Amino acid sequence: MSHDPTGWTGIIPPMVTPFHPDSEELDEDALRAEVDTLLGAGVQGLCVTGSTGEGAAITASEARRVAEVVVHEVQGRVPVISGIIQNSTRMVLEYADAVRDVGVDGLQVTPVHYLFKPDADGTVNYYRAVAGRGLPIMIYNVIPWAFLEAPVLVRVMREVPGVVGVKQSGGDLHKLADLLLTAPPEKRIFSAVDDLLYPSFTLGAHGAIAAILTILPRTSVKLWEAVRDGRHDTARALHPVLLRMWRAVDGPNMPARAKAAIALQGRPAGVARSPAAAVSDEDVARILEALKDAAVSEEITVPAR
């Protein structure tokens, strides 16, 4: 770990995890290539084994290897955050122990979510136990039936020093606004409201960790920089590019669609792990239309289909 978490900011794509089509095993070469592509787009960090990276379908040993490969490829240029999506304190600690000595800069950790939501005290104690492993923690607030409201999130951030911030997901800009209003000022609040990153940034989010960043990294960086620099005409022009792509990839098989959108740009992404639904011809058509809209900002050539 080399990057101060109080300085985490900007565009931090949650990477896909490339799997070989025949075996669904990790494709390390494709993973390394994707790191280089995202760094070349100017991102400010990388997140592995989150929702976009199919973290819930990955073993602890696989999570370690993914983190190890990415950390080695990054060579300290940006922070690397390792995602954990598990359902008990014990399991989360197993994953934290698996990755903590490979050089990741922090953890992105969901609340436990199957099936019984813990109360506020249980949530505080859960994050306190994970923080005891010595890595900074970003709360990944994404589970609809275990969503943490702003007062609970603020309590965790105040009572557990190792919790450095929140990735606020769930598609609700109101909840992001409430959290930005009440969070301790030294904490980092990231948006994962993929289709509303422009207003997220204008409200004061410290950046984003969202699937759309992985699919359209250059556009996302340009949006972040435009808002940062007060170029709102540019930002408003980029917003619909991201919105249209999100409408094309959003769905129950979003990681598979994200991989399709990446592959259509010539970046090897592999397949989504079973039992994720395959990407349909209709999905591909919608993604191609969105890519045409993004061709200029992404500096890509869209294949003819």
N, C-alpha and C positions, 0 to 999 in steps of 0.2 A: 504494500500500500504506500503510495507516494503523493496522492492528491488530497488536499484538505477538503473535507466534505462541505465546509461552510462556503467554499467557492464553486461548488457544483452549479452549473448554469447552462442555459442554451439548449441546443438540440442534441438529445441523447437517444439515438434510435434503439429500440428493443429488437435485437437481431433475430432473424429466422434461424432455425437450426437445420442445416441441410442434411437430409437423409438420402442414402442411395435408393433408387426406385426398386431394386430387386430384393434388398434385404432390410430396408429401413434402418440400417446402421449409419452412424455419423460419417458424413463426407467431410473429412478434415481439410482437404484441398479447397473445396468450395467455401468452407467457413473462412479460411485464410483469405481467399480472394474477396469475399464479402467485406471483411475487415478493411482491406486495402481500398475497396470502392467507397465505403462510407467515410473513411478518413480523408480520401481524396476529395470528397464533397464538402469537407470543412466542418464536420460535426464536432461537438465539444465533449463527447463521451460516448460510451457504448454500454448497453445492458444486454446480458445474455440470459437465456432460459426463463424469460418472462412468458406472458400469455402468447405473444407472437412467436416466441421461440419454443412453444409447446412444452413449457416447463413442467406442467402437471403430468406429462407422459414420459418423463425422463428420470432415470434412476440417479441416485446420489453419485455413483461412480461416473456416470455419463456427464452429470452436471460439473463434476470436477474436471473432466477432460475438456469439455467445451470451454470452461473458464481458463484452463491452462493454455489451450491453443490460442485463445483470443488475447490473453495477457502477453503471451510471448510475441505475438504478431504486432501488438500495439507498441511494445517497447517503451512504455511510460509516457507516450505522447498525450493521452487523454485518460481520464478515469474509466475504470471498468467496474460495473455493478453486476452482481450475480443474483438472479431472481430465484426465489423459493416459493413454491405453491404446494403446500402440504397441509395436513389436517390434524396435527397434534403438536404440542410443544416438543415432544420427543422426536418426531420425524423432522421437524424444522431444524432442531439442533444437530441431527445426523447430517443434514445437507450443509448446514453452516460449517460443521467440522470438516466436511469433505472438501470445501473450497477455500477455507480461510488461510491456508498456507501457500496458495499458488499465486498470490499477489493481487487479488481483487481489492478494490478500494472500498467496497461496501456491499450491503445486501439489500435487495428489494423483496419485502416479505408481506404476503397477504395475511389477513386474519384467517384463522381456521374457519371452515365453512361447511363441513359435512358432519352432521346435519343440524346440530344444535349450536346456536350462536352463544358464545360466552357473554357474561355480563361485563360491565365496565371494569370492575375489579379484576376479573379474569383476563380481560384484554390487556390491562396494564401489566399484570404479572407475566403474561405470555411474552410481551415485548421486552420486559425486563430480563427474562431468562435468555432470550436470544441476544440481547445486547451484552450479556455476560460473556459471550464468546469473543468480544473485543473488536468487532467490526461495526462501523457506522451503519445505521439502518434507515432505509426509506420505506415507510409504510405504503403498501400498494393497496389502495382502497378501491376495490373493483367488484367485490362479490355482491350481487344485488340483494340476496337474502341475509347477508352478513355485513351490510354496509355500515361503516362507522360514521356517525354524525359528527359535526364540527366540535361540539363540546367534549366528546370522548377523545377525538384526535388531539385536541389541545391539551387535555389532561395527560395523555400518554407523552406528548412532546415535553410537557413541563416536568413530569415525574421520572422520565427515563432519559437521562442525558445522552445515551447512545443513539437515540432516535433523532435523526437530523432533519427529518422532513416527511412530506407526504406526496405521493403520486396520486392525484385526485382523478379518478376515472368515473365510470357510470353514466357518461353522457349528459351530465347535468351541470350547466354553467352556473346555476344559482348556488349549488353546493360548493363549487369552487370559489365563488365570490364570498360566501359566508366564511369559508376557511381562510381566505386571504385577509379578511377583515379581522379575524380573531386570533390567528396563529401568532405565537411569539415571534418578534421581528427577526430574530437571528436564525430561524428555521427556514428551510428551503421547500417551497411549494411548487410542484410541477403539475402541468396540465396533461391529462390523457383524454381530453375531449377532442378527438381527432378532427371533427368537422368544424370546430370553433376555436382553433388555435389563435387566430387573429384577435378576437376579443379576449381570449385568455391572457395573451401577452399584454394587451392594453390595460387589463385589470391589474397587472403586476405580477403574474406568474413568473417564477425564476427561470422557466424554460418548459420543455415538454419531453416526456418519455411516452411515445405513442406510436402505434403501428404505422401510421401514415408517414412518419419520418423515415422509416426503413424503406418504404416503397418509393417515396419521392424525396430523397435526402437533400438534393441541391435546392429544390423549391422550398423546402422547410427551412433550410439555413438562410435562404434569401428573405423569407418572410420574417424570421427572427431578427435579422440584421436591419430590415426595413423598419420594423417597429422600434427597435432599439435606437435607430438613428432619426426617428421622427418622419420617415418617408411614407406617410400613410396612403398616398395615392398608389405607390408601388405595392404596399401591403394589401390594399383592397383588391388590386388586380390579381394577386397571387392566391388570395383566399378561395375563390371559386375553383381554381385548379385543384387544390387539395380537397375541397368539398366534393367535387365530382368524382375524384378517385375514391374517396371514402365511401360514397354511395355505391360504387362498383364492387368494392371488396368487403363491405360490412355484411356479416351474416354468421350463422352458426359454424361454418367452415372457414372463417376468416383467415387462419394461418395458411390454409391451402390456397385461398385466393391471393393472399399476399405473395406467396411463393410463385404463383402464376404470373402476377404483375411484375415481379422481379425478373423471372425467367424471360418474359417477353421483351425485357430490356437487354437481354444477352448476358445476364448475371446468373450463373448456375445456382439453383436453390433447392433442387431435389423435390421430394414429395412430403406430404404431411403424413404423420403416423396414423395407422389404422386405430379406430374406425372412422376417422374424419371423412366426410363426404368428398368425393372427387369433384374437381372443378368442371362444370358443364360447359358446353359450347356457348350457351347464352351468357354465362359468366365471362368467358374469354372475350366475347364480342363487346360486352360492356366495359371490360378492362381496357381493351384496345381503343375504344372511343375516348376513354379518360386519358389514356397515354398520349393520344394525338393532341389533346388539350394541353398536356404537360410537356410536349416535346421541346419547346423553346426553353422553358425554365430549367428543365432537366438536362438540356444539351444532349439529347438522344435522337436516334432515328427509329421511328416506330415501324415494325415489320408490316408488310401488306398481308392481309388475310382475306 
